[in-house]
């Protein structure tokens, strides 16, 4: 079905245009909410794909689930906009679908097992001065919940800066750093590491 031509009160006539003619009417713009959703989709789809891939292990599985997530987000768009929680609400929808998929398949997130996240977590393991296999670190990261997990995953799995995490989570950069610090403390406790700062040796 072709798109209907814009309505006009003028009768059809020769194809001509002078400086006195009004500018021909364009198609009506989409509703603001639809336009905002499309802009959100275009700006965040790559992040959603990367976030899903570190959990599911393959790009194909990530793209399939993200497609479903954006359908849900579109269905909830007006509520998310009205509540001022677009970024957080959209990420919650994605996380919920990921958790359901992993539960249905009876497996851990892919970053616990394999994938490019291994390099990032191995580097983190070195910074935490761990000597054992990083698998325990994977499990400790998976045990984080809510906002701590989100900021930890964005920083250590995806390499996002504090500013980029703040932009997506709608948090102040200082709040992002706070959650990162708390997440690191929680991981350290899971691994039986001291979270107290080292004391300077007396001379």
N, CA, C and O of each residue as an XYZ file, in Angstrom:
812
protein
N       0.860     -1.190      0.000
C       0.000      0.000      0.000
C       0.898      1.242      0.000
O       1.799      1.378      0.828
N       0.623      2.155     -0.965
C       1.464      3.344     -1.058
C       1.062      4.359     -0.006
O      -0.065      4.368      0.488
N       2.017      5.211      0.319
C       1.754      6.254      1.306
C       0.845      7.312      0.716
O       1.136      7.805     -0.374
N      -0.246      7.691      1.379
C      -1.150      8.721      0.824
C      -0.414     10.030      0.617
O       0.453     10.407      1.406
N      -0.770     10.708     -0.445
C      -0.148     12.006     -0.720
C      -0.628     13.027      0.295
O      -1.764     12.947      0.762
N       0.227     13.993      0.646
C      -0.197     15.042      1.584
C      -1.419     15.775      1.056
O      -1.546     16.007     -0.146
N      -2.320     16.137      1.971
C      -3.534     16.827      1.559
C      -3.230     18.286      1.217
O      -2.357     18.907      1.823
N      -3.945     18.808      0.264
C      -3.774     20.215     -0.116
C      -5.085     20.737     -0.671
O      -5.818     20.002     -1.333
N      -5.388     22.009     -0.405
C      -6.610     22.610     -0.933
C      -6.431     23.081     -2.376
O      -7.407     23.438     -3.036
N      -5.209     23.084     -2.860
C      -4.948     23.565     -4.217
C      -5.328     22.493     -5.222
O      -5.167     21.302     -4.956
N      -5.823     22.904     -6.358
C      -6.178     21.966     -7.413
C      -4.919     21.559     -8.167
O      -3.966     22.333     -8.260
N      -4.918     20.338     -8.704
C      -3.755     19.930     -9.491
C      -3.554     20.868    -10.661
O      -4.523     21.366    -11.235
N      -2.351     21.103    -11.006
C      -2.046     21.986    -12.114
C      -0.695     21.650    -12.687
O      -0.108     20.632    -12.321
N      -0.188     22.470    -13.570
C       1.128     22.202    -14.156
C       2.186     22.124    -13.065
O       2.085     22.767    -12.020
N       3.196     21.320    -13.339
C       4.295     21.164    -12.382
C       5.183     22.387    -12.499
O       6.046     22.448    -13.375
N       4.978     23.360    -11.623
C       5.764     24.586    -11.685
C       6.025     25.056    -10.270
O       5.318     24.668     -9.340
N       7.012     25.868    -10.110
C       7.348     26.390     -8.788
C       7.964     27.766     -8.950
O       8.938     27.929     -9.685
N       7.413     28.742     -8.283
C       7.963     30.083     -8.301
C       8.314     30.462     -6.884
O       7.969     29.759     -5.934
N       8.998     31.573     -6.749
C       9.414     32.017     -5.419
C       8.219     32.395     -4.567
O       8.323     32.488     -3.344
N       7.036     32.621     -5.244
C       5.861     32.983     -4.480
C       5.058     31.763     -4.026
O       4.184     31.876     -3.166
N       5.352     30.606     -4.602
C       4.630     29.395     -4.207
C       5.014     29.004     -2.791
O       6.172     29.154     -2.401
N       4.054     28.502     -2.011
C       4.417     28.002     -0.687
C       5.240     26.728     -0.803
O       5.165     26.025     -1.811
N       6.021     26.431      0.222
C       6.801     25.198      0.225
C       5.836     24.025      0.256
O       4.935     24.014      1.095
N       5.983     23.036     -0.621
C       5.061     21.893     -0.621
C       5.067     21.217      0.743
O       6.121     21.056      1.358
N       3.882     20.821      1.217
C       3.832     20.183      2.536
C       4.545     18.841      2.525
O       4.469     18.092      1.551
N       5.239     18.546      3.616
C       5.922     17.265      3.768
C       5.010     16.305      4.511
O       3.949     16.686      5.004
N       5.447     15.042      4.585
C       4.693     14.084      5.388
C       4.667     14.553      6.833
O       5.629     15.142      7.325
N       3.566     14.290      7.498
C       3.479     14.657      8.902
C       4.530     13.900      9.693
O       4.699     12.696      9.498
N       5.245     14.587     10.586
C       6.254     13.885     11.374
C       5.596     12.857     12.273
O       4.436     13.011     12.655
N       6.341     11.794     12.617
C       5.766     10.796     13.519
C       5.495     11.414     14.880
O       6.097     12.428     15.233
N       4.589     10.809     15.651
C       4.348     11.319     17.008
C       5.652     11.401     17.785
O       6.562     10.598     17.578
N       5.733     12.378     18.680
C       6.969     12.626     19.412
C       7.444     11.379     20.141
O       8.636     11.073     20.148
N       6.492     10.645     20.766
C       6.889      9.472     21.528
C       7.530      8.432     20.615
O       8.533      7.821     20.984
N       6.946      8.217     19.391
C       7.516      7.260     18.468
C       8.907      7.697     18.028
O       9.825      6.883     17.926
N       9.052      9.000     17.767
C      10.356      9.515     17.347
C      11.389      9.303     18.450
O      12.519      8.900     18.175
N      11.006      9.571     19.694
C      11.939      9.381     20.798
C      12.329      7.917     20.950
O      13.490      7.616     21.226
N      11.393      7.017     20.777
C      11.708      5.596     20.873
C      12.695      5.205     19.788
O      13.656      4.480     20.046
N      12.457      5.687     18.567
C      13.360      5.357     17.475
C      14.761      5.893     17.759
O      15.754      5.210     17.509
N      14.837      7.112     18.280
C      16.148      7.680     18.607
C      16.835      6.858     19.694
O      18.039      6.612     19.625
N      16.073      6.440     20.687
C      16.630      5.600     21.753
C      17.138      4.286     21.177
O      18.236      3.836     21.503
N      16.336      3.682     20.325
C      16.733      2.410     19.711
C      18.030      2.557     18.920
O      18.945      1.746     19.063
N      18.106      3.593     18.086
C      19.285      3.772     17.244
C      20.537      4.060     18.066
O      21.632      3.637     17.697
N      20.382      4.775     19.173
C      21.551      5.154     19.970
C      21.984      4.065     20.936
O      23.142      4.046     21.354
N      21.074      3.144     21.308
C      21.395      2.175     22.352
C      21.438      0.730     21.878
O      21.803     -0.148     22.659
N      21.082      0.450     20.640
C      21.000     -0.941     20.219
C      22.355     -1.648     20.306
O      22.408     -2.823     20.671
N      23.440     -0.962     19.979
C      24.743     -1.616     20.030
C      25.119     -1.966     21.461
O      25.675     -3.036     21.712
N      24.820     -1.069     22.408
C      25.079     -1.371     23.809
C      24.250     -2.570     24.250
O      24.764     -3.463     24.924
N      22.968     -2.600     23.877
C      22.112     -3.718     24.262
C      22.643     -5.032     23.700
O      22.638     -6.051     24.390
N      23.103     -5.011     22.445
C      23.646     -6.225     21.841
C      24.892     -6.696     22.590
O      25.040     -7.887     22.866
N      25.783     -5.764     22.917
C      27.008     -6.133     23.635
C      26.687     -6.665     25.027
O      27.281     -7.642     25.483
N      25.736     -6.009     25.698
C      25.354     -6.416     27.056
C      24.746     -7.817     27.025
O      25.051     -8.647     27.881
N      23.887     -8.081     26.039
C      23.264     -9.402     25.934
C      24.281    -10.463     25.537
O      24.204    -11.602     25.999
N      25.227    -10.099     24.688
C      26.199    -11.091     24.211
C      27.100    -11.609     25.325
O      27.454    -12.788     25.326
N      27.479    -10.753     26.276
C      28.342    -11.243     27.347
C      27.593    -12.219     28.248
O      28.215    -12.979     28.991
N      26.264    -12.205     28.188
C      25.473    -13.147     28.977
C      25.141    -14.417     28.191
O      25.175    -15.520     28.737
N      24.821    -14.252     26.912
C      24.351    -15.389     26.111
C      25.452    -16.078     25.332
O      25.302    -17.240     24.955
N      26.562    -15.385     25.080
C      27.713    -16.033     24.473
C      27.848    -15.888     22.979
O      28.956    -16.035     22.463
N      26.776    -15.605     22.249
C      26.858    -15.443     20.803
C      26.100    -14.190     20.371
O      25.151    -13.752     21.021
N      26.552    -13.636     19.261
C      25.893    -12.437     18.736
C      24.486    -12.759     18.251
O      23.561    -11.968     18.438
N      24.328    -13.929     17.624
C      23.013    -14.288     17.093
C      21.980    -14.374     18.210
O      20.876    -13.846     18.078
N      22.333    -15.034     19.307
C      21.402    -15.153     20.437
C      21.116    -13.785     21.036
O      19.987    -13.504     21.440
N      22.150    -12.920     21.095
C      21.972    -11.577     21.648
C      21.010    -10.768     20.789
O      20.122    -10.099     21.317
N      21.176    -10.821     19.472
C      20.312    -10.044     18.585
C      18.865    -10.505     18.689
O      17.949     -9.683     18.655
N      18.649    -11.816     18.817
C      17.293    -12.331     18.948
C      16.629    -11.816     20.229
O      15.477    -11.383     20.210
N      17.366    -11.869     21.336
C      16.776    -11.444     22.598
C      16.597     -9.930     22.657
O      15.608     -9.446     23.205
N      17.542     -9.182     22.099
C      17.428     -7.721     22.108
C      16.225     -7.274     21.275
O      15.561     -6.294     21.610
N      15.954     -7.992     20.198
C      14.765     -7.681     19.405
C      13.511     -7.789     20.273
O      12.650     -6.910     20.236
N      13.410     -8.860     21.048
C      12.265     -9.029     21.942
C      12.247     -7.945     23.016
O      11.186     -7.440     23.382
N      13.436     -7.591     23.517
C      13.513     -6.554     24.555
C      12.989     -5.224     24.032
O      12.234     -4.541     24.723
N      13.383     -4.850     22.816
C      12.928     -3.563     22.281
C      11.429     -3.573     21.980
O      10.785     -2.526     22.056
N      10.866     -4.720     21.644
C       9.418     -4.795     21.489
C       8.732     -4.504     22.826
O       7.742     -3.775     22.884
N       9.276     -5.086     23.898
C       8.719     -4.822     25.225
C       8.903     -3.362     25.624
O       7.998     -2.743     26.185
N      10.083     -2.819     25.329
C      10.358     -1.414     25.657
C       9.402     -0.498     24.906
O       8.889      0.470     25.469
N       9.165     -0.803     23.643
C       8.226      0.017     22.870
C       6.832     -0.047     23.469
O       6.130      0.962     23.519
N       6.425     -1.232     23.924
C       5.127     -1.368     24.550
C       5.007     -0.604     25.851
O       3.917     -0.173     26.226
N       6.131     -0.434     26.545
C       6.134      0.263     27.831
C       6.605      1.710     27.697
O       6.786      2.396     28.703
N       6.805      2.184     26.458
C       7.476      3.458     26.241
C       6.808      4.631     26.940
O       7.480      5.422     27.602
N       5.496      4.751     26.800
C       4.801      5.895     27.408
C       4.986      5.888     28.923
O       5.238      6.932     29.524
N       4.862      4.724     29.535
C       5.043      4.646     30.990
C       6.470      5.028     31.375
O       6.673      5.771     32.336
N       7.456      4.527     30.636
C       8.847      4.833     30.952
C       9.125      6.327     30.823
O       9.835      6.909     31.643
N       8.559      6.941     29.784
C       8.749      8.378     29.577
C       8.063      9.158     30.691
O       8.644     10.087     31.252
N       6.827      8.781     31.011
C       6.080      9.492     32.051
C       6.780      9.394     33.402
O       6.759     10.345     34.184
N       7.398      8.252     33.679
C       8.073      8.054     34.958
C       9.503      8.598     34.949
O      10.160      8.622     35.989
N       9.989      9.032     33.787
C      11.350      9.538     33.697
C      12.396      8.472     33.947
O      13.463      8.754     34.491
N      12.085      7.232     33.545
C      12.992      6.121     33.840
C      13.302      5.314     32.589
O      13.378      4.087     32.645
N      13.482      5.995     31.460
C      13.671      5.286     30.195
C      14.903      4.387     30.243
O      14.805      3.190     29.973
N      16.065      4.956     30.585
C      17.300      4.181     30.559
C      17.256      3.031     31.559
O      17.535      1.883     31.214
N      16.902      3.355     32.805
C      16.881      2.325     33.845
C      15.812      1.281     33.554
O      16.048      0.083     33.709
N      14.628      1.741     33.128
C      13.542      0.805     32.844
C      13.857     -0.102     31.675
O      13.536     -1.290     31.701
N      14.490      0.456     30.636
C      14.845     -0.355     29.478
C      15.880     -1.408     29.850
O      15.790     -2.555     29.412
N      16.855     -1.021     30.652
C      17.870     -1.979     31.067
C      17.269     -3.061     31.953
O      17.676     -4.221     31.882
N      16.308     -2.690     32.784
C      15.637     -3.681     33.629
C      14.878     -4.692     32.777
O      14.890     -5.887     33.072
N      14.219     -4.219     31.724
C      13.517     -5.129     30.816
C      14.500     -6.095     30.181
O      14.230     -7.294     30.105
N      15.646     -5.583     29.721
C      16.651     -6.456     29.116
C      17.168     -7.470     30.120
O      17.272     -8.656     29.808
N      17.495     -7.010     31.332
C      18.006     -7.919     32.359
C      16.999     -9.007     32.704
O      17.371    -10.163     32.906
N      15.716     -8.634     32.772
C      14.675     -9.612     33.099
C      14.588    -10.701     32.037
O      14.479    -11.884     32.361
N      14.637    -10.300     30.762
C      14.598    -11.282     29.681
C      15.837    -12.167     29.688
O      15.744    -13.368     29.433
N      17.001    -11.581     29.979
C      18.232    -12.368     30.040
C      18.164    -13.402     31.160
O      18.512    -14.566     30.963
N      17.715    -12.968     32.335
C      17.622    -13.888     33.466
C      16.656    -15.030     33.159
O      16.920    -16.185     33.496
N      15.541    -14.700     32.520
C      14.558    -15.726     32.175
C      15.137    -16.714     31.163
O      14.949    -17.923     31.298
N      15.840    -16.204     30.151
C      16.429    -17.077     29.142
C      17.470    -18.018     29.760
O      17.477    -19.215     29.474
N      18.345    -17.474     30.603
C      19.376    -18.305     31.228
C      18.748    -19.330     32.169
O      19.201    -20.472     32.237
N      17.708    -18.922     32.893
C      17.031    -19.861     33.788
C      16.366    -20.978     33.000
O      16.448    -22.145     33.385
N      15.706    -20.628     31.896
C      15.031    -21.639     31.076
C      16.039    -22.617     30.470
O      15.745    -23.801     30.306
N      17.232    -22.107     30.138
C      18.256    -22.967     29.542
C      19.130    -23.641     30.590
O      19.985    -24.462     30.259
N      18.911    -23.288     31.867
C      19.634    -23.934     32.954
C      21.138    -23.736     32.912
O      21.899    -24.678     33.131
N      21.567    -22.508     32.630
C      23.013    -22.266     32.550
C      23.382    -20.922     33.147
O      22.535    -20.052     33.348
N      24.679    -20.775     33.427
C      25.215    -19.524     33.937
C      25.411    -18.543     32.793
O      25.417    -18.941     31.628
N      25.574    -17.255     33.114
C      25.923    -16.292     32.061
C      27.208    -16.714     31.358
O      28.090    -17.315     31.971
N      27.308    -16.400     30.085
C      28.455    -16.832     29.288
C      29.772    -16.309     29.847
O      30.808    -16.961     29.715
N      29.736    -15.114     30.483
C      31.012    -14.571     30.964
C      31.574    -15.405     32.101
O      32.756    -15.288     32.422
N      30.745    -16.253     32.721
C      31.249    -17.147     33.760
C      32.063    -18.268     33.124
O      32.923    -18.871     33.766
N      31.775    -18.537     31.849
C      32.367    -19.702     31.206
C      33.479    -19.327     30.230
O      34.574    -19.888     30.281
N      33.192    -18.383     29.349
C      34.149    -18.104     28.281
C      33.931    -16.706     27.724
O      33.273    -15.865     28.338
N      34.503    -16.479     26.538
C      34.239    -15.237     25.829
C      35.297    -14.169     26.077
O      36.191    -14.357     26.902
N      35.198    -13.043     25.361
C      36.179    -11.963     25.482
C      36.200    -11.330     26.863
O      37.165    -10.649     27.212
N      35.167    -11.538     27.646
C      35.145    -10.985     28.997
C      36.272    -11.574     29.833
O      36.732    -10.949     30.789
N      36.718    -12.775     29.477
C      37.790    -13.423     30.233
C      39.015    -12.518     30.340
O      39.626    -12.421     31.404
N      39.371    -11.863     29.250
C      40.551    -10.993     29.276
C      40.362     -9.836     30.251
O      41.271     -9.505     31.013
N      39.185     -9.225     30.226
C      38.928     -8.105     31.113
C      38.956     -8.543     32.569
O      39.545     -7.874     33.418
N      38.313     -9.674     32.850
C      38.285    -10.137     34.236
C      39.645    -10.657     34.681
O      39.995    -10.555     35.856
N      40.416    -11.215     33.746
C      41.765    -11.646     34.106
C      42.610    -10.439     34.494
O      43.400    -10.499     35.436
N      42.435     -9.328     33.747
C      43.148     -8.099     34.102
C      42.698     -7.597     35.462
O      43.516     -7.143     36.262
N      41.384     -7.678     35.729
C      40.883     -7.268     37.032
C      41.447     -8.183     38.121
O      41.813     -7.724     39.203
N      41.510     -9.460     37.823
C      42.086    -10.413     38.768
C      43.515     -9.997     39.134
O      43.904    -10.045     40.302
N      44.279     -9.597     38.140
C      45.652     -9.171     38.395
C      45.677     -7.922     39.269
O      46.525     -7.801     40.153
N      44.745     -6.985     39.026
C      44.715     -5.767     39.822
C      44.327     -6.055     41.268
O      44.753     -5.361     42.191
N      43.506     -7.096     41.447
C      43.128     -7.478     42.800
C      44.156     -8.410     43.444
O      43.957     -8.888     44.561
N      45.248     -8.663     42.734
C      46.350     -9.487     43.260
C      45.872    -10.895     43.610
O      46.275    -11.453     44.631
N      45.011    -11.470     42.763
C      44.557    -12.840     42.984
C      45.546    -13.809     42.339
O      46.130    -13.515     41.296
N      45.723    -14.949     42.965
C      46.650    -15.934     42.434
C      45.928    -17.159     41.891
O      46.505    -17.919     41.113
N      44.659    -17.365     42.294
C      43.935    -18.542     41.831
C      43.278    -18.266     40.482
O      43.355    -17.157     39.953
N      42.632    -19.291     39.938
C      41.923    -19.175     38.676
C      40.881    -18.065     38.763
O      40.277    -17.864     39.816
N      40.664    -17.338     37.658
C      39.682    -16.258     37.700
C      38.240    -16.757     37.726
O      37.320    -15.943     37.798
N      38.016    -18.078     37.669
C      36.636    -18.552     37.628
C      35.859    -18.086     38.855
O      34.682    -17.738     38.756
N      36.519    -18.079     40.009
C      35.846    -17.602     41.213
C      35.434    -16.156     41.089
O      34.408    -15.748     41.633
N      36.230    -15.377     40.376
C      35.896    -13.976     40.149
C      34.664    -13.859     39.259
O      33.814    -12.999     39.487
N      34.562    -14.726     38.241
C      33.377    -14.712     37.394
C      32.122    -14.946     38.231
O      31.131    -14.225     38.114
N      32.193    -15.976     39.080
C      31.032    -16.322     39.893
C      30.691    -15.197     40.866
O      29.519    -14.913     41.111
N      31.727    -14.558     41.421
C      31.484    -13.453     42.354
C      30.825    -12.285     41.631
O      29.943    -11.628     42.183
N      31.249    -12.027     40.400
C      30.631    -10.954     39.618
C      29.180    -11.291     39.317
O      28.310    -10.422     39.378
N      28.917    -12.557     38.991
C      27.551    -12.968     38.675
C      26.637    -12.842     39.890
O      25.423    -12.699     39.743
N      27.216    -12.894     41.089
C      26.417    -12.815     42.315
C      25.997    -11.387     42.644
O      25.126    -11.184     43.490
N      26.596    -10.403     41.996
C      26.176     -9.020     42.221
C      24.747     -8.837     41.702
O      24.321     -9.534     40.781
N      24.030     -7.918     42.283
C      22.654     -7.686     41.863
C      22.409     -6.207     41.611
O      23.144     -5.344     42.091
N      21.360     -5.937     40.849
C      20.893     -4.565     40.655
C      21.933     -3.638     40.079
O      22.673     -3.996     39.162
N      21.977     -2.440     40.629
C      22.813     -1.388     40.075
C      24.299     -1.702     40.194
O      25.082     -1.332     39.319
N      24.696     -2.386     41.277
C      26.105     -2.755     41.409
C      26.527     -3.630     40.239
O      27.597     -3.437     39.661
N      25.679     -4.592     39.893
C      26.020     -5.471     38.776
C      26.092     -4.683     37.474
O      27.015     -4.875     36.682
N      25.127     -3.798     37.249
C      25.102     -3.033     36.006
C      26.379     -2.226     35.815
O      27.006     -2.296     34.757
N      26.766     -1.465     36.826
C      27.946     -0.615     36.659
C      29.213     -1.470     36.589
O      30.144     -1.136     35.858
N      29.254     -2.574     37.346
C      30.418     -3.465     37.303
C      30.546     -4.082     35.912
O      31.643     -4.141     35.357
N      29.423     -4.544     35.346
C      29.450     -5.157     34.022
C      29.849     -4.148     32.955
O      30.639     -4.458     32.064
N      29.296     -2.931     33.048
C      29.634     -1.922     32.042
C      31.111     -1.535     32.108
O      31.739     -1.309     31.074
N      31.659     -1.460     33.302
C      33.058     -1.066     33.430
C      34.003     -2.220     33.068
O      34.880     -2.064     32.219
N      33.820     -3.380     33.718
C      34.817     -4.441     33.600
C      34.551     -5.428     32.476
O      35.470     -6.115     32.031
N      33.289     -5.511     32.000
C      33.004     -6.413     30.898
C      33.019     -5.693     29.557
O      33.464     -6.245     28.551
N      32.520     -4.436     29.549
C      32.383     -3.702     28.305
C      33.366     -2.539     28.185
O      33.478     -1.929     27.122
N      34.084     -2.228     29.279
C      35.107     -1.192     29.211
C      34.569      0.217     29.130
O      35.254      1.101     28.615
N      33.348      0.464     29.628
C      32.773      1.797     29.556
C      33.425      2.722     30.577
O      33.810      2.298     31.667
N      33.538      3.983     30.205
C      34.031      5.001     31.123
C      32.952      5.353     32.133
O      31.777      5.038     31.943
N      33.368      6.013     33.214
C      32.398      6.468     34.211
C      31.353      7.377     33.578
O      30.170      7.292     33.907
N      31.787      8.246     32.670
C      30.860      9.190     32.045
C      29.825      8.467     31.192
O      28.654      8.846     31.190
N      30.242      7.429     30.466
C      29.295      6.702     29.622
C      28.319      5.901     30.478
O      27.132      5.820     30.160
N      28.816      5.307     31.564
C      27.928      4.583     32.481
C      26.904      5.547     33.066
O      25.718      5.228     33.154
N      27.370      6.731     33.465
C      26.473      7.736     34.043
C      25.401      8.138     33.047
O      24.242      8.317     33.420
N      25.776      8.282     31.785
C      24.822      8.694     30.764
C      23.719      7.659     30.607
O      22.543      8.011     30.520
N      24.091      6.388     30.572
C      23.080      5.367     30.339
C      22.245      5.082     31.582
O      21.035      4.879     31.479
N      22.867      5.065     32.739
C      22.131      4.726     33.959
C      21.430      5.929     34.576
O      20.668      5.791     35.532
N      21.693      7.113     34.021
C      21.078      8.348     34.531
C      21.531      8.608     35.968
O      20.761      9.110     36.787
N      22.780      8.264     36.265
C      23.363      8.514     37.581
C      24.433      9.582     37.453
O      25.008      9.772     36.382
N      24.698     10.280     38.553
C      25.821     11.215     38.578
C      27.126     10.416     38.554
O      27.174      9.316     39.105
N      28.185     10.942     37.932
C      29.455     10.216     37.898
C      29.942      9.797     39.284
O      30.473      8.698     39.440
N      29.770     10.654     40.290
C      30.193     10.281     41.641
C      29.400      9.091     42.155
O      29.934      8.248     42.877
N      28.107      9.021     41.778
C      27.287      7.890     42.201
C      27.727      6.620     41.491
O      27.726      5.543     42.087
N      28.103      6.735     40.224
C      28.641      5.578     39.498
C      29.886      5.055     40.201
O      30.019      3.851     40.422
N      30.800      5.960     40.553
C      32.025      5.546     41.240
C      31.708      4.887     42.577
O      32.377      3.936     42.983
N      30.685      5.395     43.258
C      30.273      4.797     44.531
C      29.820      3.350     44.323
O      30.241      2.450     45.049
N      28.958      3.136     43.323
C      28.464      1.781     43.069
C      29.598      0.861     42.600
O      29.618     -0.322     42.939
N      30.524      1.396     41.833
C      31.677      0.600     41.411
C      32.506      0.171     42.619
O      32.942     -0.976     42.713
N      32.714      1.107     43.538
C      33.487      0.790     44.736
C      32.782     -0.264     45.581
O      33.416     -1.199     46.070
N      31.472     -0.115     45.753
C      30.722     -1.092     46.530
C      30.721     -2.464     45.848
O      30.797     -3.499     46.511
N      30.633     -2.454     44.509
C      30.661     -3.719     43.776
C      32.005     -4.416     43.956
O      32.060     -5.630     44.156
N      33.080     -3.650     43.883
C      34.409     -4.235     44.066
C      34.552     -4.795     45.480
O      35.150     -5.854     45.669
N      34.007     -4.089     46.472
C      34.059     -4.594     47.847
C      33.265     -5.892     47.977
O      33.692     -6.820     48.664
N      32.107     -5.955     47.315
C      31.284     -7.165     47.382
C      31.995     -8.336     46.727
O      31.966     -9.452     47.245
N      32.637     -8.087     45.586
C      33.387     -9.154     44.912
C      34.546     -9.616     45.788
O      34.814    -10.812     45.899
N      35.216     -8.676     46.397
C      36.341     -9.021     47.267
C      35.874     -9.884     48.437
O      36.541    -10.852     48.803
N      34.721     -9.533     49.028
C      34.193    -10.347     50.129
C      33.842    -11.747     49.657
O      34.098    -12.724     50.361
N      33.256    -11.849     48.465
C      32.914    -13.159     47.918
C      34.158    -14.032     47.761
O      34.099    -15.254     47.898
N      35.271    -13.385     47.475
C      36.517    -14.122     47.249
C      37.357    -14.242     48.517
O      38.457    -14.793     48.490
N      36.829    -13.721     49.632
C      37.559    -13.827     50.887
C      38.754    -12.920     50.984
O      39.712    -13.210     51.701
N      38.697    -11.797     50.248
C      39.808    -10.847     50.268
C      39.507     -9.724     51.248
O      38.346     -9.397     51.495
N      40.537     -9.150     51.792
C      40.356     -8.022     52.694
C      39.943     -6.800     51.902
O      40.492     -6.528     50.835
N      38.979     -6.069     52.422
C      38.561     -4.818     51.784
C      39.137     -3.607     52.505
O      38.853     -2.467     52.136
N      39.949     -3.852     53.535
C      40.561     -2.748     54.270
C      41.788     -2.244     53.515
O      42.535     -3.044     52.953
N      42.005     -0.946     53.495
C      43.209     -0.427     52.841
C      44.451     -0.907     53.568
O      44.453     -1.053     54.790
N      45.503     -1.151     52.808
C      46.743     -1.621     53.405
C      47.370     -0.533     54.273
O      47.393      0.638     53.894
N      47.874     -0.925     55.430
C      48.533      0.026     56.305
C      49.980      0.164     55.897
O      50.621     -0.799     55.476
N      50.485      1.382     56.028
C      51.873      1.625     55.708
C      52.754      0.951     56.739
O      52.481      0.997     57.939
N      53.836      0.312     56.245
C      54.753     -0.341     57.167
C      55.563      0.712     57.907
O      56.038      1.680     57.313
N      55.714      0.508     59.226
C      56.506      1.456     60.004
C      57.978      1.180     59.780
O      58.393      0.033     59.617
N      58.749      2.230     59.774
C      60.182      2.069     59.535
C      60.886      1.612     60.775
O      62.103      1.423     60.760
